[in-house]
């Protein structure tokens, strides 16, 4: 959980490096949080605002869009910093599958052109 909050504190920091733990814990906890919020909103809406015949429920969709947009910048920032940790430009985070391979690799030992080693 520490790594999740660490990534949130640097929500718009695209410079520097993020180690694998910070990246994967942020992804894991943001997905869990999205599922919990989605379930809670669905329960809240069904409990207090039951849909009438032919009515499309609206609250969970709007709330999830707002939640997802709220986590978009921190998610991209941690992806960007993770690419820096393996010695690549942050733009490699846009390449499907290859970015996943890079995210699973161990970061460069010692300092690289993007900053000091986050492991210390």
N, C-alpha and C positions, 0 to 999 in steps of 0.2 A: 504494500500500500504506500510505503514511503516513496517508491519510484514513481508511482502514479501522481502523487502530489508534487514531486520534484519536477515532473514534466509539465504539470499545470502551472507551476510558478514561472516556468520559462515558456509560457504559452505562445509567445510571438517572437521567440529567439531562434533565428535561423542560422546563427553562427555558432561555432563550437562543435562539440561532439557529444553523442549520447551512446552509452554502452548498451549491450543487448538487454540487460535486465530492465533498464529504464524503458526501452522501446517496447519489449514484450509485456511487461507489467502494465504499461499505459494502455496498450491495445486490449489486453485481457480485461482490465477493470473498466474500461470505457464500454466494452461490449456487454459485460455483466450489468453495468449501470443502465445502459440502454434497454436491456431486457427487463430489468426491475421497474424502470420508469414506464415502459410500455405496458407491462402487466398491471401496474398500479393504476395507470390511467384508464385502461380497459375495464378494470374492476370498478373504479370510481364512476365511470360513465354508465355502465350497466346497472349499478346499484342505485344511483341517484337520478339518472336521466335515461330511463328505458326507452329504446327506439320505438316509435310508432310504426304502424304498418307502412312499408315502402320508404321509410326514412333512412338515409345514410348517416351512420354515426360520424361525427366531425371532430370531436375533441381529441382523440388519440392521434389522428393523423397530423393535425396542426401542431400539437405538442411535440410529437416525435420529429417533425421537420425542424422545429425551433431547437430542440435538443441536439439534433445532428448538426445543424448549422453552427451551434454554439461550440461544438467539439471539433469542427472542421479545421480551424486555425491551429489549435494545439496538436492535432493529429498530424498535420502537414509539417509543423515545426519539428516534431520528434522524428518523423521520417527523414526530414532533411538532415538533422543532426546525426541520425544513425548512418546515413550514407557518408557523411563526413568522417565518421569513426572508422569506416573501412577504406578510407582514402579516395572516395569518389565524390564527384560533384553532387549536390542535392538533386539535380535534375534527373539523376538515375532513379530516383524514387517514382518517377512517372512511367518507367518501363515495366510492364507487367511480367511477372514470374522472375525476371532477373533481379528486380528489387527485393523479392522474397528471398532469393538465394543470397544476396548481399546482406540482408537483415539477419540471416542465420549465421553468417560468418563471424569469427572473432575479429575484433577491431585491431587496427595497427598498434603494435607495441611502441611505446614511447610517443614522442611528439611527432605530428605530421603537419602538413601545411594548413590544417584547419584548427590546430590548437593542441594543447597538452592532452595526454592520455587521461581519460576520465577515471580510469582504475587507480590512478595515482602513481 
